[in-house]
């Protein structure tokens, strides 16, 4: 037993009374804090959980909105790429048409010279033909006039002879 006494620390009563005073206060404050924690904690936990749920719902809604926006943006990007390809195709077609137009323009200019030359030749021939037609018409008119004058003169002479013959016979 003496060993037990040696291991025991003897504390004066004054210290215990002061120590109990502070220790009890500490225990009382600690108990109050635990009580407050158990009273306030569930409502705080509920509030925090509700905020978390609200935030979680907001996050879900935001994620859904962002997914929808992503789909829309992908659709717009697809539309832009299709329109870009159409413009590239149209530009290539336009370039081909421009090259073809240039080659046809050269051909048309050379053909234009040929056509103009042909028209000039045709006009010269027409002038010659008109000259020949007018000359032939004039000659035919003159010959026709001469022939008709001869016929008229023959008829007139015959008529004059007949009248002379009548007048001679009557006399």
DRENSENU-586285 format. One record per residue (C-alpha): residue number from 1; residue in one letter; chain; x, z, y. Coordinates in pm, whole numbers, plus 50000, padded with zeros to 5 digits. Example, Ala and Ser with C-alpha at 12.3 -4.5 7.8 and 13.67 -1.06 7.14 Angstrom:
+-------+-------+-------+-------+-------+-------+
: rokol : tordo : torgu :    px :    pz :    py :
+-------+-------+-------+-------+-------+-------+
:     1 :     A :     A : 51230 : 50780 : 49550 :
:     2 :     S :     A : 51367 : 50714 : 49894 :
+-------+-------+-------+-------+-------+-------+
//
This chain:
+-------+-------+-------+-------+-------+-------+
: rokol : tordo : torgu :    px :    pz :    py :
+-------+-------+-------+-------+-------+-------+
:     1 :     X :     A : 50000 : 50000 : 50000 :
:     2 :     X :     A : 50280 : 50055 : 50224 :
:     3 :     X :     A : 50366 : 49697 : 50190 :
:     4 :     X :     A : 50022 : 49612 : 50317 :
:     5 :     X :     A : 50080 : 49832 : 50611 :
:     6 :     X :     A : 50407 : 49660 : 50678 :
:     7 :     X :     A : 50242 : 49318 : 50678 :
:     8 :     X :     A : 49963 : 49427 : 50900 :
:     9 :     X :     A : 50016 : 49395 : 51264 :
:    10 :     X :     A : 49888 : 49672 : 51467 :
:    11 :     X :     A : 49724 : 49567 : 51786 :
:    12 :     X :     A : 49640 : 49818 : 52050 :
:    13 :     X :     A : 49268 : 49866 : 52118 :
:    14 :     X :     A : 49293 : 49759 : 52476 :
:    15 :     X :     A : 49410 : 49418 : 52378 :
:    16 :     X :     A : 49131 : 49385 : 52124 :
:    17 :     X :     A : 48869 : 49476 : 52375 :
:    18 :     X :     A : 49005 : 49225 : 52627 :
:    19 :     X :     A : 49059 : 48972 : 52351 :
:    20 :     X :     A : 48706 : 49016 : 52224 :
:    21 :     X :     A : 48577 : 48974 : 52569 :
:    22 :     X :     A : 48748 : 48638 : 52610 :
:    23 :     X :     A : 48699 : 48541 : 52248 :
:    24 :     X :     A : 48327 : 48614 : 52262 :
:    25 :     X :     A : 48297 : 48416 : 52579 :
:    26 :     X :     A : 48481 : 48132 : 52418 :
:    27 :     X :     A : 48257 : 48149 : 52113 :
:    28 :     X :     A : 47946 : 48168 : 52334 :
:    29 :     X :     A : 48058 : 47869 : 52539 :
:    30 :     X :     A : 48151 : 47682 : 52225 :
:    31 :     X :     A : 47809 : 47765 : 52073 :
:    32 :     X :     A : 47638 : 47648 : 52391 :
:    33 :     X :     A : 47831 : 47328 : 52385 :
:    34 :     X :     A : 47744 : 47266 : 52023 :
:    35 :     X :     A : 47377 : 47342 : 52097 :
:    36 :     X :     A : 47378 : 47112 : 52396 :
:    37 :     X :     A : 47549 : 46849 : 52186 :
:    38 :     X :     A : 47282 : 46876 : 51917 :
:    39 :     X :     A : 47004 : 46870 : 52178 :
:    40 :     X :     A : 47148 : 46604 : 52405 :
:    41 :     X :     A : 47339 : 46403 : 52146 :
:    42 :     X :     A : 47035 : 46255 : 51967 :
:    43 :     X :     A : 46882 : 46132 : 52292 :
:    44 :     X :     A : 47223 : 46002 : 52403 :
:    45 :     X :     A : 47273 : 45843 : 52065 :
:    46 :     X :     A : 46925 : 45687 : 52089 :
:    47 :     X :     A : 46999 : 45559 : 52437 :
:    48 :     X :     A : 47332 : 45422 : 52327 :
:    49 :     X :     A : 47175 : 45270 : 52016 :
:    50 :     X :     A : 46895 : 45115 : 52224 :
:    51 :     X :     A : 47153 : 44977 : 52465 :
:    52 :     X :     A : 47347 : 44847 : 52168 :
:    53 :     X :     A : 47030 : 44689 : 52024 :
:    54 :     X :     A : 46942 : 44539 : 52363 :
:    55 :     X :     A : 47297 : 44414 : 52402 :
:    56 :     X :     A : 47293 : 44289 : 52045 :
:    57 :     X :     A : 46965 : 44104 : 52113 :
:    58 :     X :     A : 47110 : 43968 : 52436 :
:    59 :     X :     A : 47418 : 43859 : 52248 :
:    60 :     X :     A : 47201 : 43691 : 51985 :
:    61 :     X :     A : 46993 : 43522 : 52254 :
:    62 :     X :     A : 47308 : 43419 : 52439 :
:    63 :     X :     A : 47458 : 43288 : 52116 :
:    64 :     X :     A : 47138 : 43090 : 52048 :
:    65 :     X :     A : 47138 : 42956 : 52404 :
:    66 :     X :     A : 47505 : 42866 : 52372 :
:    67 :     X :     A : 47439 : 42697 : 52035 :
:    68 :     X :     A : 47156 : 42498 : 52194 :
:    69 :     X :     A : 47378 : 42408 : 52488 :
:    70 :     X :     A : 47651 : 42307 : 52245 :
:    71 :     X :     A : 47407 : 42077 : 52064 :
:    72 :     X :     A : 47298 : 41930 : 52398 :
:    73 :     X :     A : 47656 : 41881 : 52508 :
:    74 :     X :     A : 47739 : 41717 : 52176 :
:    75 :     X :     A : 47438 : 41490 : 52226 :
:    76 :     X :     A : 47553 : 41406 : 52576 :
:    77 :     X :     A : 47908 : 41341 : 52452 :
:    78 :     X :     A : 47770 : 41112 : 52183 :
:    79 :     X :     A : 47558 : 40930 : 52444 :
:    80 :     X :     A : 47861 : 40898 : 52672 :
:    81 :     X :     A : 48077 : 40760 : 52391 :
:    82 :     X :     A : 47806 : 40507 : 52295 :
:    83 :     X :     A : 47766 : 40398 : 52658 :
:    84 :     X :     A : 48143 : 40379 : 52697 :
:    85 :     X :     A : 48165 : 40156 : 52389 :
:    86 :     X :     A : 47886 : 39936 : 52526 :
:    87 :     X :     A : 48073 : 39902 : 52855 :
:    88 :     X :     A : 48393 : 39814 : 52670 :
:    89 :     X :     A : 48205 : 39552 : 52464 :
:    90 :     X :     A : 48040 : 39410 : 52777 :
:    91 :     X :     A : 48376 : 39399 : 52953 :
:    92 :     X :     A : 48528 : 39211 : 52658 :
:    93 :     X :     A : 48234 : 38969 : 52656 :
:    94 :     X :     A : 48269 : 38924 : 53031 :
:    95 :     X :     A : 48641 : 38855 : 52995 :
:    96 :     X :     A : 48571 : 38598 : 52720 :
:    97 :     X :     A : 48303 : 38435 : 52936 :
:    98 :     X :     A : 48539 : 38426 : 53232 :
:    99 :     X :     A : 48808 : 38255 : 53024 :
:   100 :     X :     A : 48551 : 38010 : 52885 :
:   101 :     X :     A : 48421 : 37946 : 53239 :
:   102 :     X :     A : 48772 : 37863 : 53356 :
:   103 :     X :     A : 48825 : 37617 : 53071 :
:   104 :     X :     A : 48483 : 37462 : 53130 :
:   105 :     X :     A : 48556 : 37447 : 53503 :
:   106 :     X :     A : 48871 : 37245 : 53435 :
:   107 :     X :     A : 48677 : 37023 : 53198 :
:   108 :     X :     A : 48396 : 36986 : 53448 :
:   109 :     X :     A : 48638 : 36895 : 53726 :
:   110 :     X :     A : 48804 : 36634 : 53509 :
:   111 :     X :     A : 48464 : 36511 : 53391 :
:   112 :     X :     A : 48347 : 36511 : 53753 :
:   113 :     X :     A : 48627 : 36274 : 53845 :
:   114 :     X :     A : 48540 : 36053 : 53549 :
:   115 :     X :     A : 48170 : 36062 : 53635 :
:   116 :     X :     A : 48240 : 35985 : 54000 :
:   117 :     X :     A : 48457 : 35691 : 53893 :
:   118 :     X :     A : 48183 : 35568 : 53663 :
:   119 :     X :     A : 47925 : 35597 : 53942 :
:   120 :     X :     A : 48152 : 35404 : 54180 :
:   121 :     X :     A : 48197 : 35129 : 53921 :
:   122 :     X :     A : 47824 : 35120 : 53857 :
:   123 :     X :     A : 47757 : 35101 : 54231 :
:   124 :     X :     A : 48003 : 34811 : 54265 :
:   125 :     X :     A : 47830 : 34631 : 53979 :
:   126 :     X :     A : 47493 : 34694 : 54137 :
:   127 :     X :     A : 47617 : 34551 : 54467 :
:   128 :     X :     A : 47745 : 34244 : 54284 :
:   129 :     X :     A : 47420 : 34217 : 54091 :
:   130 :     X :     A : 47219 : 34255 : 54412 :
:   131 :     X :     A : 47430 : 33985 : 54575 :
:   132 :     X :     A : 47386 : 33755 : 54274 :
:   133 :     X :     A : 47014 : 33829 : 54255 :
:   134 :     X :     A : 46967 : 33758 : 54625 :
:   135 :     X :     A : 47179 : 33443 : 54607 :
:   136 :     X :     A : 46992 : 33317 : 54302 :
:   137 :     X :     A : 46659 : 33411 : 54463 :
:   138 :     X :     A : 46757 : 33229 : 54779 :
:   139 :     X :     A : 46865 : 32923 : 54586 :
:   140 :     X :     A : 46549 : 32928 : 54372 :
:   141 :     X :     A : 46344 : 32972 : 54690 :
:   142 :     X :     A : 46520 : 32682 : 54856 :
:   143 :     X :     A : 46486 : 32463 : 54548 :
:   144 :     X :     A : 46121 : 32567 : 54514 :
:   145 :     X :     A : 46064 : 32492 : 54880 :
:   146 :     X :     A : 46230 : 32153 : 54849 :
:   147 :     X :     A : 46034 : 32072 : 54534 :
:   148 :     X :     A : 45708 : 32180 : 54694 :
:   149 :     X :     A : 45795 : 31978 : 55005 :
:   150 :     X :     A : 45866 : 31676 : 54788 :
:   151 :     X :     A : 45543 : 31725 : 54597 :
:   152 :     X :     A : 45351 : 31770 : 54922 :
:   153 :     X :     A : 45521 : 31468 : 55070 :
:   154 :     X :     A : 45445 : 31260 : 54759 :
:   155 :     X :     A : 45084 : 31369 : 54769 :
:   156 :     X :     A : 45067 : 31302 : 55141 :
:   157 :     X :     A : 45217 : 30957 : 55097 :
:   158 :     X :     A : 44972 : 30877 : 54821 :
:   159 :     X :     A : 44686 : 30993 : 55036 :
:   160 :     X :     A : 44812 : 30793 : 55328 :
:   161 :     X :     A : 44844 : 30485 : 55100 :
:   162 :     X :     A : 44500 : 30531 : 54968 :
:   163 :     X :     A : 44364 : 30547 : 55316 :
:   164 :     X :     A : 44560 : 30242 : 55412 :
:   165 :     X :     A : 44436 : 30067 : 55107 :
:   166 :     X :     A : 44081 : 30168 : 55191 :
:   167 :     X :     A : 44113 : 30062 : 55543 :
:   168 :     X :     A : 44271 : 29735 : 55432 :
:   169 :     X :     A : 43998 : 29678 : 55184 :
:   170 :     X :     A : 43739 : 29753 : 55435 :
:   171 :     X :     A : 43878 : 29517 : 55680 :
+-------+-------+-------+-------+-------+-------+
//
